[in-house]
Amino acid sequence: MDAFPIVIKGSFEFKEKSNAKVHTLSLCAMRKAFIQLHIAVFLAGFTAILGKLIGLNEGLLVWYRLLITVVTLLLLLYCKKSLQFIPFKEALKIFAVGLIVAIHWVTFYGSVKYGNASIAVVCISAAGFFTAFFEPIFFKRKIVLVDILLSLVSIVGIGIIFDFHPQYKVGIIFGIISAIGSSLFPIFNKKLLIRYSPATLTLYELGGGLLSLTILLPFYLIQFPASYYLPTVSDWGWLLVLACFCTALCFDLQLNALKKISPFTANIAYNMEPVYGIALAFIVFRENQLLDAHFYLGLALILLSVILQTVRVWLANRTNYPAVAVQNA
C-alpha cells in the first residue's frame, strides 16, 4: 500500500520535469525562430537600398533576381542530393504563391523607383493590417480586435506620409500593393511548410515566380518601359548580392521561422523593415534631406505599432506559452 503513493509521487515529479524540459526547449525554439526572423527582416530592409543601386527597370530587376536565385538554389540542392520532386498539382499551388511573390517584388521595387527607398519600406508595414483580416479568413479563425487596432496605427502612419507627400503618390500605391502580396505570402506558406522543406518550397515558389514573370513581363514593359535591358557590370554585382543573401538566405530564414511563429507575428516583425531600410537610406542616399516632420510622425506611429505588438507577443509567450505554441503551430 505504501508503494502506491510513492509511484504516484514519482510519476508526478517525472511529468513535471518532462513538462519543464519541453517548455524550456520550446522557448529556445521560439527564441531561435525570432532571431532567424529578424535577420531575415534586416536582409529584407537592405533590398530597398539594392533596388536603388541597380539601375534596371523594376520588372527586369526582379526577373534577373529570380533567375539567379533559382539557378543557385537548384545547383545547391542538386549537389547536396536533397532535390525533392513535387507532384504536378501540388507544384501548381506552389507556383501560384510564386506569382504572388513576383508581384510583391515588382511592386516593391516600383515603389523604390517611383518614390524612394524610405517610402517603399514604410508602405510594407501595411502588411500587418491586411494579415489581420486575411489570416482569420484562410485559417477559419475569429478576427482578433487587438490585431486590427495595432495594425490601424501603422495605417494611420502611412496615411500621414501619403497626405503630406503627394509627389510620392505612385510610389505609395505600388508600396500598398506590395504590402498586400507580403501579407498573403506567409499565410499560404504556413500551410505548405507542413508538407515540404523550406529549401524545396523556396525553389518551387521562386521557379513559379520566374515562369509567371517571364510571361507577364512583356505586357508590364509596355506600360512601364525600360531604358535598357541588359544589366551593367555594377548591376550584376548588386544582383548577385540581392539573389544570394537577400533572397535565398532570407527566404530560408523566414520559412524556418514560420514553423514556430504565426503569419501575423511574422508580418509585425517585418514592420521593423522600415527601421533598417530607412537608416540605410539615410546613410547611403541621404534621403533624410528629402523628408519633413510629417514623415517622421508617420514613422513614429508605425514604430509604436511594432513595439506594442512585440511586447504583446512576448508577454503571451512568457505567461501562457503552451496556448501560444498551439496557436502558432
Secondary structure, DSSP 8 states (H G I E B T S, - for coil): -THHHHHHHHHHHHHHHHHHHHHHHHHHHHHHHHHHHHHHHHHHHHHHHHHHH--S-HHHHHHHHHHHHHHHHHHHHHHTT------HHHHHHHHHHHHHHHHHHHHHHHHHHHS-HHHHHHHHTTHHHHHHHHHHHHHT----HHHHHHHHHHHHHHHHHHHH-GGGHHHHHHHHHHHHHHHHHHHHHHHHTTTS-HHHHHHHHHHHHHHHHHHHHHHHHHHS--S-SS--HHHHHHHHHHHIIIIIIHHHHHHHHTTTS-HHHHHHHGGGHHHHHHHHHHHHH-GGGG--HHHHHHHHHHHHHHHHHHHHHHHHHHHSHHHHHHHH-
